[in-house]
Amino acid sequence: MQNRFRTPAFVLATVALAACAGESPDTNPDAAEGASAQVAGGDGALAITAGQPFADVPEEVHLRNVRQLTFEGENAEAYFSPDGKQLIFQRTELEPDADAAGHGGECDRIWTMDLATGDTELVSTGTGRTTCSYFFPGADRIIYASTHHVSESCPAAPDMSMGYVWGLYDSYDLWIADADGSNLQQLTETEGYDAEATISPLGDRMVFTSVRDGDLELYTMNLDGTDVQRITDRPGYDGGAFFSPDGSKIVWRASYPEGDELADYQRLLAQGLIRPNALEVYVANADGSDVRQVTSNGAANFGPFWHPDGERIIFSSNMDDPTGREFDLYLIHEDGTGLERITHTGDFDGFPMFSPDGRYLVWGSNRNPSHEANTNVFIAEWVE
């Protein structure tokens, strides 16, 4: 989904919220510039050596040995493989590669990165717009949303004459493939937007956002696309859901407008658009029961992900910037207590995810941009 806020109140980079030139169309040696070989920590755990070191920020006491993993284009939504050795992410090129197959990165394509070597591989078709990629348990397969089956070209950007809006492309469907992008199969074929899929660590269900019933709701289904169950039913946008480490709960972002704002939401939705205003973080059981609101600050809170303890949630928010421009990462207990700010750079920080062992945090940031509002992927050791 178009997850980047770019109004005067919300300024992020132009990545489809979500994001090659090189020796071949399937590799990008610049994506993890300066990568070195894998180094094991003293306990034998993987030590991340891809990318380049980035100076730690003294106020960021939970982040140590920060490394920048991407350096050009617009990069976002980087998520770990279950073994913590790879990332999957989306990327739009600043200058599309005229020699590559398809559109050359004019809009988001899906890539994987080996965190030991920094090698990247294009795993989507190189055509259409893609978003919201994720690994299956076992890291042998991947899932992402794509429009390539409708058109090889990038879909037209939303009309901003109505203000800042996201495009809910009705050509987005869910696709699964082997980890190298081969054996591509279409998983959903319903009319309208199907995207934002993530998979339970238990390997039994996935959760995704769909407009198939007339509103943006959360659904779960088996990994083969059977037994689709709707788990939210409140008017408004429900999206960006992730399962807890034990698979028993989900966390997501939601906006539930009322009155005139609800009428505006429904009018835009009928046109395949959504206006991102206030978003709050919610949790529930994996079947959608026992819904609880975590944040209630009226800001734009998004990208929530579970801490490995299954009790805390990390997310991005502009709550501390009166202008709404600066997004930082925050940690909070699922009952809404214990709020703690994690990042302090004065730039955008979002899309956080912990490695499965809890040793690392990966996120997208505008720190150290190569051009205005440039979003790149960063990783750091997590310190409790």
Secondary structure, 3 states (H helix, E strand, C coil): CCCCCECCCCECCCCCCCCCCCCCCCCCCCCCCCCCCCEECCCCCEECCCCEECCCCCCCCCEEEEEECCCCCEEEEEEECCCCCEEEEEEECCCCCCCCCCCCCCCCEEEEEECCCCCEEECCCCCCCEEEEEECCCCCEEEEEECCCCCCCCCCCCCHHHCCCEECCCCCEEEEEECCCCCCEECCCCCCCEEEEEECCCCCEEEEEECCCCCCEEEEEECCCCCCEECCCCCCEEEEEEECCCCCEEEEEEECCCHHHHHHHHHHHHCCEECCCCEEEEEEECCCCCCEECCCCCCEEEEEEECCCCCEEEEEECCCCCCCCCCEEEEEECCCCCCEECCCCCCCEEEEEECCCCCEEEEEECCCCCCCCCCEEEEEEECC
